[in-house]
Amino acid sequence: MRKFLKAVGLMLVLALIWSVTSVVSEWRVEVEAQSAGCPNPNPNTLVWTSLTGPSFRGNDTAPSVNCPLPTGALNQAFTTLANALTAANTQIASALASITTINGNITTIDNTLAGLNLHFTGRVGTNAALTALNSTAFTRVLRGGFSTEGDGGAAWYVPSTSACTLNSGAGDNGSQVKSSDNKCWIADFRGAPANVQVWGGCLGGADDTTAINAALASSNKVSLPAKTCTIAGTLNISDQQSELMGAGRGQTVLQTSSATLDLLSVSASYASIHDLTFNSKTARTAGCFVNLLGMATAPRIYNFSAFSSFRGVCYNGPNSAVVHNGDIRNTVAGGDGIYVNGCFACTLGPEIVMDNSPSSQPEANVRIDAAGDFTLLNVHGLHGGDCLLVDPTVGNNVQSLRITNSWNDTCGQHAAWFKAQGGNIQRVDVVQSWFATAQLEGVKMSTSAGGSINGIAFVEPHIVNNGLSAGADQFVAADSGVANVEVIGGYIANNANSIGMHFGTGVSGFTIKQVKAGPFGGFSNLLRALQIDSSATNFVVAGNDFSGNVGDTIITPTLDGIAAIYHDNVGSRQTSPVALIETATQWWSVDGNSSVTTLNHGTTITLPAGGGLLLISNDSNGDFAVFAMGGGIVNLISSTKGTFVMSGSPPAGDIGVAFDSGATYKIVSNFGSNVDIRIVSFRTRAGG
């Protein structure tokens, strides 16, 4: 009897194979027990089937050993069970009569049979069948589908002795299903991702929003099948470390039927969304496919596609968000593939590709209104209105923006427009990136409404074939609100009606070094390599190749007293005065006009005070003289002939250079008639 009691405490499994009409054709009972006749005292297995009868099998250490049947109380217990099962179709059918109406879907059950506590597992075909089942019928139930058997909504359930905790006891028909006795069947996912089909989602219904949201509320890992799921509302990811995963891009499709609602709203930290496609079956006019909200830290979206969005992915204030390995296509006119309105330490890329219909381009592929420490890495855009648009408005700032190894091409307006319209753009690095084939400027920097751009560096850019519409240049710093721009290395080319680099009136503090602005690599020449408009200050133009273009470099500022350096530029053919200066208060050059100036007989040209070199040439015959001036003294260094005097009023037929009592120098003509001269002054010290 002791062996019998020990055996009763062990697991007995009844495996019943049912026909469609619920008639038992075979069953099997296995009881772990001990038998003195077996080779060791470890539990062995007593097996009985309706076809073979009883046998006793050795344990796992000697599976081939057949042991004698047990004797005594254990034998009596097994015999009682065997006898109870002998009248199979009669006794079992009678014992199971209460469940034979459940569509023949039950393979195993829990019940008490022949006085022994046998544990049976149930199976039902649908959620409706599960709700019709009493919670005491089984210790575990397999639901074969949600609406129909095999539709993908299969799940295991265990009974609860209490009512469901969700929806006032009604459950959610997925993680919790109300039983017929007002208790609850609890889904047993056992650590695996929760399949939304368990809630009836993505089975071809009109709206899967409720089912998917129920799954997201129940589990922090939710899987979507390789099907199209129709979303009429907004899916919410609000639990930390939640994961929403599809079966792959192009296989799992979340398709919204709303023109304006966000499809997916993410407020949870460390959430991840991946391996799926977003789409719309109606024309979008507002909203984001994925909206990353301000309370989210380090959300991540990857391996995704988005089609026909108004805005594909929106950064609306998260921290450390990362979006990578995705493609965003056919964003609607007026929308943005990626929209950033607040994000700190966030990343877009690598491997983000955007492309749109050439005839219906969005406002921008990437639009950044506000951000700090934002990185674009390997982000590629085609056929955007402004392929990259950085446009902070009043109260917004874009700071510490880094763009690396990215390209923007075939853009309906600008390849990149840094547009500070009331806000500020500060500390931008653009490294080895491509801006090409835009209808307007390739790269434009402009300010309005008190906005500013301060500190933007382009390192080895390729800016080519832009300005396809008349009057647009390749690279433009447009106004005095733009300061501290650097272009280091890289190439600018391919539009004979376009200026390579154009710095507008009042732009200050810019540097251009080691740039090839002109024909290269199969790209043709420019109208001119460089134009600097009036009032520009504090600039360096050095070591560039400006050769091969249609026209000359134009530099128009009056450079007296400003800091500027211009030297070692190949093919510049500069047509305007240039200053070689290091410190505005001491070092400067070129105050005179190197173009032709008419010096009338008996008149004077006054030079600013200072010291340095002066070259005067007769434009008609090439005569020239070079003077050194300083401390009120004028020295003739060299001349083609003695037609210039050292100081004082020149004799007839000469031009004189003298120190004036007003602490300045003057050029006086006594040539006898008007003469066209060129004057270039290289001053090395201001003030005397």
C-alpha positions in Angstrom: 0.0 0.0 0.0 2.9 2.3 0.7 4.0 1.8 -2.9 0.5 2.6 -4.0 0.3 5.8 -2.1 3.7 6.8 -3.5 2.4 6.1 -7.0 -0.7 8.1 -6.5 1.4 11.2 -5.9 3.0 10.8 -9.3 1.9 12.1 -12.7 -0.5 9.9 -14.7 -1.1 10.9 -18.3 -4.0 9.7 -20.3 -3.5 10.3 -24.0 -6.8 9.8 -25.8 -7.0 9.9 -29.6 -10.5 10.9 -30.6 -12.4 10.6 -33.9 -14.4 13.5 -35.1 -17.4 12.0 -33.3 -15.5 11.9 -30.0 -15.3 8.1 -30.0 -12.2 6.8 -28.3 -10.1 4.5 -30.5 -7.0 4.2 -28.3 -5.8 5.6 -25.0 -2.6 5.1 -23.0 -1.8 5.4 -19.3 1.7 5.7 -17.9 2.4 5.4 -14.2 5.8 6.0 -12.6 6.3 3.4 -9.8 8.8 1.1 -8.2 9.0 -2.6 -8.6 11.3 -5.0 -6.8 11.8 -7.0 -9.9 13.4 -4.1 -11.8 17.2 -3.7 -11.9 17.3 -0.6 -9.7 15.1 1.2 -7.2 14.5 4.3 -9.3 11.0 4.8 -10.6 10.1 2.7 -13.6 7.1 3.1 -15.8 4.0 1.0 -15.8 2.4 1.3 -19.2 -1.2 0.3 -20.2 -2.8 0.9 -23.6 -6.1 -0.2 -25.0 -4.3 -2.2 -27.7 -1.4 -3.9 -25.9 -2.5 -4.1 -22.3 -0.2 -3.7 -19.3 3.6 -3.8 -19.2 6.3 -2.6 -16.9 9.3 -0.8 -18.5 12.6 -0.1 -16.9 13.6 3.5 -16.2 15.6 5.8 -18.3 18.9 4.3 -17.3 17.8 1.0 -18.7 15.0 1.7 -21.1 15.2 -1.7 -22.8 14.7 -3.7 -19.7 11.2 -5.1 -19.3 10.3 -5.6 -15.7 7.7 -7.9 -14.2 4.4 -6.4 -13.2 4.2 -5.1 -9.7 2.5 -7.1 -7.0 0.6 -6.3 -4.0 -1.2 -2.9 -3.5 0.5 -1.3 -6.4 -0.6 -4.1 -8.7 -4.1 -3.9 -7.3 -4.2 -0.1 -8.0 -3.1 -0.6 -11.5 -5.5 -3.5 -12.1 -8.3 -1.4 -10.8 -7.4 1.3 -13.3 -7.0 -1.2 -16.1 -10.4 -2.8 -15.4 -12.0 0.6 -15.4 -10.6 1.3 -18.8 -11.4 -2.1 -20.3 -14.9 -1.2 -21.1 -13.5 1.7 -23.1 -16.2 3.0 -25.3 -18.8 2.5 -22.6 -17.2 3.7 -19.4 -15.1 6.5 -20.8 -17.9 7.8 -23.0 -20.1 7.8 -20.0 -17.4 9.6 -17.9 -16.9 12.2 -20.6 -20.6 12.7 -21.5 -20.6 16.2 -20.2 -18.1 17.4 -22.8 -18.9 15.3 -25.9 -20.8 18.3 -27.4 -17.7 20.5 -27.8 -17.3 19.8 -31.6 -15.2 16.7 -31.1 -12.1 18.9 -30.4 -11.2 17.4 -27.1 -8.2 15.1 -27.1 -7.5 14.9 -23.4 -9.3 15.9 -20.2 -9.0 16.4 -16.5 -11.4 14.3 -14.4 -11.6 11.8 -11.7 -12.0 8.2 -13.0 -12.1 4.9 -11.1 -11.3 6.6 -7.8 -7.8 7.7 -9.0 -6.7 11.4 -9.4 -5.9 11.4 -13.1 -4.8 14.7 -14.8 -6.2 15.3 -18.2 -5.5 18.1 -20.7 -8.3 19.6 -22.7 -8.5 21.0 -26.2 -11.1 23.3 -27.7 -11.3 24.7 -31.2 -12.2 28.4 -30.7 -12.5 31.2 -28.2 -16.2 30.8 -28.1 -15.8 27.1 -27.1 -13.3 28.1 -24.3 -15.8 30.6 -22.9 -18.4 27.9 -22.8 -16.1 25.7 -20.7 -16.2 25.4 -16.9 -13.0 26.3 -15.2 -13.0 23.0 -13.2 -13.1 20.9 -16.4 -9.3 20.8 -17.0 -6.0 21.7 -15.4 -4.8 22.9 -18.8 -6.5 23.6 -22.1 -5.2 24.1 -25.6 -7.4 26.5 -27.6 -6.8 25.6 -31.3 -7.7 29.0 -32.7 -9.6 32.2 -32.1 -12.5 32.3 -34.5 -11.8 29.0 -36.2 -9.6 26.0 -35.6 -6.1 26.7 -36.9 -6.5 30.4 -37.7 -3.3 31.3 -35.8 -4.9 32.2 -32.5 -3.8 29.1 -30.7 -2.8 29.3 -27.0 -2.5 27.3 -23.8 -4.7 28.3 -20.8 -4.8 27.3 -17.2 -7.9 27.9 -14.9 -8.1 30.5 -12.2 -10.3 30.1 -9.2 -11.1 33.9 -9.4 -12.8 36.1 -11.9 -10.8 37.8 -14.6 -9.1 41.0 -13.5 -9.5 42.8 -16.8 -12.5 44.7 -17.9 -14.6 44.1 -14.8 -14.3 40.3 -15.0 -15.0 40.1 -18.8 -11.3 39.5 -19.6 -9.8 40.5 -22.9 -10.4 37.3 -24.9 -6.7 36.8 -25.2 -4.6 36.8 -22.1 -7.8 36.3 -20.0 -10.9 34.5 -21.2 -14.0 34.4 -19.0 -15.2 30.9 -18.3 -18.8 29.6 -18.2 -18.7 29.6 -14.4 -17.6 33.3 -14.2 -14.0 32.4 -13.4 -11.1 32.9 -15.8 -8.9 31.0 -18.2 -5.4 32.6 -18.0 -3.1 32.4 -21.1 0.1 30.5 -20.5 2.7 32.0 -22.9 5.6 30.6 -20.9 8.0 33.4 -21.8 7.3 33.4 -25.5 6.1 36.6 -27.2 2.4 37.0 -27.1 0.9 36.5 -30.5 -1.8 39.1 -31.3 -3.8 36.5 -33.0 -4.6 35.1 -29.6 -6.7 38.2 -29.1 -8.2 37.8 -32.6 -6.0 40.4 -34.1 -4.6 40.3 -37.7 -7.1 37.6 -38.8 -8.6 39.7 -41.6 -11.0 41.8 -39.5 -12.0 45.4 -40.1 -10.0 46.8 -37.2 -7.2 45.1 -35.2 -6.5 48.1 -32.9 -8.2 46.7 -29.8 -6.6 43.3 -30.1 -3.1 44.6 -30.6 -3.5 47.1 -27.8 -4.8 44.4 -25.5 -1.7 42.3 -26.4 0.6 45.2 -25.7 -1.1 45.8 -22.3 -0.8 42.2 -21.4 2.7 41.3 -22.4 6.0 43.3 -22.9 6.8 41.1 -25.9 4.2 41.0 -28.7 4.6 39.3 -32.1 2.7 40.1 -35.2 2.1 37.5 -37.9 3.1 37.7 -41.6 -0.2 39.3 -42.5 -1.8 42.7 -42.9 -3.2 44.2 -39.7 -5.8 47.0 -40.2 -5.4 49.8 -37.6 -8.2 52.4 -37.3 -7.0 53.9 -34.0 -3.6 54.4 -32.3 -1.5 51.6 -31.0 0.1 52.5 -27.6 3.4 51.2 -26.3 3.6 52.5 -22.7 5.3 49.7 -20.7 9.0 49.9 -20.2 11.1 47.4 -22.3 8.1 46.5 -24.5 8.9 44.9 -27.8 6.6 44.8 -30.9 8.0 42.5 -33.5 6.8 41.5 -36.9 7.7 38.6 -39.2 9.8 40.9 -41.4 9.6 43.9 -43.7 7.0 43.3 -46.4 5.5 40.4 -44.5 3.9 42.0 -41.5 2.0 45.2 -42.5 0.4 47.6 -40.1 -2.0 49.4 -42.4 -3.9 52.5 -41.0 -7.3 53.4 -42.2 -7.1 56.9 -40.6 -5.9 60.0 -42.6 -4.7 61.8 -39.5 -4.2 59.6 -36.4 -0.8 58.4 -35.2 -0.5 54.8 -36.1 1.9 53.9 -33.2 2.5 56.0 -30.1 5.6 55.2 -28.0 5.9 56.6 -24.5 7.8 53.7 -23.0 11.5 53.7 -22.3 13.7 51.0 -23.9 10.9 50.0 -26.2 11.7 48.4 -29.6 9.7 48.1 -32.8 11.1 46.0 -35.6 10.6 43.8 -38.6 7.4 45.3 -40.0 6.0 47.6 -42.6 3.7 50.7 -42.1 1.3 51.6 -44.8 -1.9 53.6 -45.3 -4.9 52.7 -47.3 -6.2 56.2 -47.3 -4.5 59.5 -48.3 -2.7 60.8 -45.2 -3.0 64.5 -44.3 -1.5 64.6 -40.8 -0.1 62.4 -38.0 2.9 60.1 -37.7 3.2 56.4 -38.5 5.5 56.2 -35.4 5.5 59.0 -32.8 8.3 58.8 -30.2 7.1 60.9 -27.3 9.0 63.0 -24.7 8.7 60.5 -21.8 10.5 57.8 -23.8 14.2 57.1 -23.2 16.2 55.0 -25.7 13.3 53.7 -27.8 14.5 51.9 -30.9 13.0 51.3 -34.4 14.7 49.1 -36.9 14.2 46.8 -39.9 11.1 48.7 -41.0 9.5 50.1 -44.1 7.0 53.0 -44.4 4.9 53.8 -47.4 2.6 56.8 -48.1 2.9 58.5 -44.7 2.3 62.1 -43.9 5.2 61.8 -41.5 6.9 58.5 -41.2 8.8 58.7 -37.9 8.5 61.6 -35.5 10.9 62.5 -32.7 8.7 64.5 -30.3 11.0 64.9 -27.3 12.5 61.5 -26.6 16.0 60.9 -25.3 18.6 58.7 -26.9 16.2 57.4 -29.5 17.6 55.4 -32.4 16.0 54.7 -35.8 18.0 52.7 -38.2 17.8 50.2 -41.1 14.6 51.4 -42.7 13.2 52.8 -45.9 10.5 55.5 -46.1 8.9 55.9 -49.5 6.2 58.0 -51.2 5.7 60.4 -48.3 2.8 62.6 -49.3 3.2 66.2 -50.5 3.5 68.6 -47.5 4.7 65.9 -45.2 8.1 64.8 -43.9 9.7 61.4 -44.0 11.4 62.0 -40.7 10.3 64.9 -38.4 12.3 66.0 -35.4 10.7 68.4 -33.0 12.8 67.9 -29.9 15.3 65.1 -29.2 18.4 64.8 -27.1 21.3 62.5 -27.9 19.3 60.8 -30.7 20.4 59.1 -33.8 18.9 58.6 -37.3 20.7 55.8 -39.2 22.6 54.0 -40.3 21.0 52.7 -43.5 18.0 54.9 -43.7 16.8 55.4 -47.3 14.0 57.8 -48.4 12.6 58.1 -51.9 9.4 59.6 -53.3 7.5 60.2 -56.5 9.3 62.9 -58.5 5.9 64.4 -59.4 4.7 64.6 -55.7 7.5 65.3 -53.3 7.1 65.9 -49.6 8.1 69.1 -47.9 11.3 67.3 -46.7 12.8 63.9 -46.4 14.3 64.9 -43.0 13.0 68.0 -41.2 14.6 69.1 -37.9 12.8 71.9 -36.0 14.5 71.4 -32.6 17.2 69.0 -31.4 20.3 68.7 -29.3 23.2 66.3 -30.0 21.4 64.8 -33.0 23.3 62.5 -35.4 22.4 61.6 -39.0 24.6 58.6 -40.1 24.3 57.1 -43.5 20.9 58.7 -44.2 20.1 58.9 -47.9 17.3 60.9 -49.5 15.9 61.2 -53.0 13.1 63.3 -54.5 12.4 65.3 -51.3 11.2 68.9 -51.6 14.0 70.0 -49.4 15.8 66.8 -49.0 17.2 68.0 -45.7 15.5 70.9 -43.9 16.8 72.3 -40.6 14.3 75.1 -39.8 14.0 76.1 -36.1 11.4 78.7 -35.4 11.2 81.3 -32.6 12.0 79.6 -29.3 13.6 76.5 -30.9 17.3 75.6 -31.3 19.1 73.0 -33.2 22.5 72.4 -31.5 25.3 70.0 -32.0 24.0 68.4 -35.2 26.3 65.9 -37.0 25.7 64.6 -40.5 28.0 61.9 -41.7 28.3 59.8 -44.9 24.9 60.8 -46.1 23.5 62.0 -49.5 20.7 64.1 -50.7 20.0 64.0 -54.4 17.4 65.0 -57.1 15.6 67.3 -54.7 12.7 69.5 -55.9 14.0 72.5 -54.0 17.2 72.4 -51.9 19.5 69.4 -51.2 20.0 70.9 -47.8 18.5 74.1 -46.4 19.6 75.4 -43.0 16.9 77.9 -42.4 16.9 79.7 -39.0 13.5 81.4 -39.1 13.5 82.9 -35.6 15.4 80.1 -34.0 19.1 79.3 -33.8 21.3 76.7 -35.5 24.6 76.1 -33.7 27.5 73.7 -33.9 26.8 71.7 -37.0 29.3 69.2 -38.6 28.7 67.9 -42.1 31.3 65.2 -42.9 31.8 63.5 -46.3 28.2 64.0 -47.5 26.7 64.6 -50.9 24.3 67.3 -52.0 23.3 67.1 -55.7 20.9 67.8 -58.5 18.6 70.1 -56.6 16.4 72.6 -58.5 17.5 75.4 -56.2 20.7 75.7 -54.1 22.6 72.6 -53.2 23.3 73.9 -49.7 21.7 77.1 -48.4 22.1 78.8 -45.1 19.7 81.7 -44.3 18.2 83.5 -41.4 15.0 85.5 -40.7 13.0 86.9 -37.8 16.1 87.3 -35.6 17.3 83.7 -36.1 21.0 82.9 -36.4 23.4 80.3 -37.7 26.7 80.2 -35.9 29.3 77.5 -36.4 28.7 75.1 -39.3 31.5 73.1 -40.9 31.5 71.1 -44.1 34.3 68.6 -44.3 35.0 67.1 -47.7 31.5 67.7 -49.1 30.4 66.9 -52.7 28.1 69.7 -53.9 27.4 69.3 -57.6 24.9 69.9 -60.3 22.5 72.0 -58.2 20.8 75.2 -59.2 19.0 73.6 -62.1 16.5 76.5 -61.9 18.0 79.8 -63.1 19.7 82.0 -60.5 20.4 79.3 -57.9 24.0 78.6 -56.7 25.7 75.5 -55.4 26.6 76.7 -51.9 25.1 79.9 -50.3 25.6 81.6 -47.0 22.9 84.2 -47.6 22.9 87.0 -45.0 24.6 88.6 -42.0 22.8 86.2 -39.6 25.2 83.5 -40.8 28.6 83.3 -39.1 31.5 81.0 -38.7 31.1 78.8 -41.7 33.9 76.4 -42.7 34.3 74.5 -46.0 37.4 72.2 -45.8 38.2 70.1 -48.8 35.6 68.5 -51.1 34.3 69.4 -54.5 31.9 71.9 -55.9 31.0 71.8 -59.6 28.8 71.4 -62.6 26.6 74.3 -63.5 28.0 77.0 -65.8 25.2 79.4 -64.7 25.8 78.9 -61.0 28.3 80.3 -58.5 30.2 77.6 -56.6 30.3 79.3 -53.2 28.4 82.6 -52.6 28.8 84.5 -49.3 26.2 87.2 -49.0 26.3 90.7 -47.6 27.6 90.8 -44.0 28.5 87.2 -43.6 31.3 87.0 -41.1 34.0 84.5 -39.9 34.1 82.0 -42.7 36.9 79.8 -43.9 37.4 78.1 -47.3 40.4 75.7 -47.6 41.5 73.0 -50.0 38.3 73.1 -52.0 38.2 72.2 -55.7 35.5 74.5 -57.1 35.4 73.8 -60.8 35.5 70.8 -63.2 36.3 67.5 -61.7 35.4 63.8 -62.1 33.3 64.3 -65.2 31.4 67.3 -63.7 31.7 70.5 -65.7 32.6 74.1 -64.7 30.9 76.8 -62.8 30.0 80.4 -63.6 32.6 81.3 -61.0 34.1 79.5 -58.1 33.6 82.1 -55.4 31.7 85.3 -54.8 32.0 87.3 -51.6 29.5 90.2 -51.3 30.0 93.5 -49.5 30.5 93.9 -45.8 31.8 90.3 -45.3 34.5 90.2 -42.6 37.0 87.9 -40.9 37.4 85.3 -43.6 40.1 83.0 -44.8 40.3 81.8 -48.4 43.5 79.7 -48.8 44.9 76.7 -50.7 41.9 76.2 -53.1 41.7 75.3 -56.7 39.3 77.6 -58.5 40.5 76.9 -62.0 38.5 76.1 -65.1 35.4 78.2 -64.6 33.7 80.7 -66.9 34.2 83.8 -64.9 36.5 85.4 -62.3 36.3 85.1 -58.5 34.6 88.3 -57.2 35.3 89.7 -53.8 33.6 93.1 -53.2 34.0 94.1 -49.6 36.0 97.2 -48.7 38.7 95.4 -46.7 40.2 98.3 -44.8 40.6 97.3 -41.2 39.0 93.9 -41.3 40.6 90.5 -40.7 40.9 88.5 -43.9 43.4 86.2 -45.6 43.4 85.3 -49.3 46.3 83.4 -50.7 47.6 80.3 -52.6 44.3 79.9 -54.6 44.9 78.3 -58.0 43.1 79.9 -60.9 41.3 82.4 -58.9 41.6 85.3 -61.4 40.4 87.5 -58.6 38.9 90.8 -59.9 38.5 92.7 -56.6 40.6 94.0 -53.7 41.8 91.4 -51.2 43.3 91.7 -47.8 46.0 89.6 -46.2 45.4 90.3 -42.6 45.8 88.5 -39.3 44.7 91.0 -36.7 42.1 93.7 -37.6 43.8 96.3 -35.5 47.3 95.9 -36.8 47.7 93.7 -39.9 45.8 94.2 -43.2 46.3 94.7 -46.9 44.8 95.8 -50.2 42.9 98.9 -49.7 43.2 100.2 -53.2 41.3 99.0 -56.2 43.1 96.5 -58.4 40.7 97.2 -61.2 41.3 100.2 -63.5 40.9 103.6 -61.8 40.9 106.9 -63.6 43.3 109.4 -62.0 42.4 112.9 -63.2 45.1 115.5 -63.8 45.7 117.6 -60.7 43.7 115.4 -58.4 44.6 113.2 -55.4 43.8 109.7 -54.1 44.1 109.5 -50.4 45.2 106.2 -48.7 44.4 105.3 -45.1 47.1 105.8 -42.5 49.5 103.0 -41.9 52.6 101.4 -43.4 53.3 98.9 -46.1 53.8 98.5 -49.8 52.1 100.3 -52.7 52.2 99.3 -56.4 51.0 101.8 -59.0 50.8 100.8 -62.7 49.9 102.7 -65.8 47.1 100.6 -67.4 47.8 102.0 -70.9 51.5 101.2 -71.2 52.4 98.9 -68.2 54.8 101.4 -66.4 54.8 100.7 -62.7 56.5 101.7 -59.5 56.7 100.0 -56.1 56.9 102.1 -52.9 57.6 101.3 -49.2 55.8 103.6 -46.8 56.0 103.9 -43.0 56.5 106.4 -40.3 55.7 109.3 -42.6 58.5 108.3 -45.1 58.0 107.2 -48.7 60.7 105.1 -50.4 60.8 104.1 -54.1 61.8 100.5 -54.3 61.6 99.9 -58.0 60.1 101.3 -61.2 60.2 100.8 -64.9 61.4 104.4 -65.5 61.9 107.5 -63.5 58.4 108.9 -63.9 57.5 108.8 -60.3 58.8 111.1 -57.6 59.5 110.3 -54.0 57.5 112.9 -52.2 55.9 116.3 -52.7 54.1 117.5 -55.8 55.3 115.7 -58.9 56.7 117.5 -61.9 54.7 117.6 -65.1 54.2 114.2 -66.6 54.7 112.4 -63.3 52.6 110.8 -60.5 53.8 111.4 -57.0 53.3 109.6 -53.7 53.7 111.6 -50.5 53.0 111.5 -46.8 50.2 113.9 -46.0 50.1 116.1 -42.8 46.9 114.3 -41.9 48.8 111.1 -41.1 47.8 109.5 -44.4 49.5 109.0 -47.7 48.3 110.4 -51.0 48.8 109.8 -54.7 48.9 113.0 -56.7 48.7 113.2 -60.5 50.6 115.8 -62.6 50.4 113.7 -65.6 49.1 116.4 -67.8 45.9 114.5 -68.7 43.7 111.9 -67.1 45.4 108.5 -66.9 44.0 105.0 -66.1 46.0 103.4 -63.4 45.9 100.3 -61.2 46.6 100.6 -57.5 47.3 97.8 -55.1 48.4 98.5 -51.6 49.6 95.9 -49.1 49.6 97.6 -45.7 51.5 95.8 -43.0 50.6 98.0 -40.1 47.8 100.4 -39.4 48.1 103.9 -38.1 51.2 105.7 -39.3 
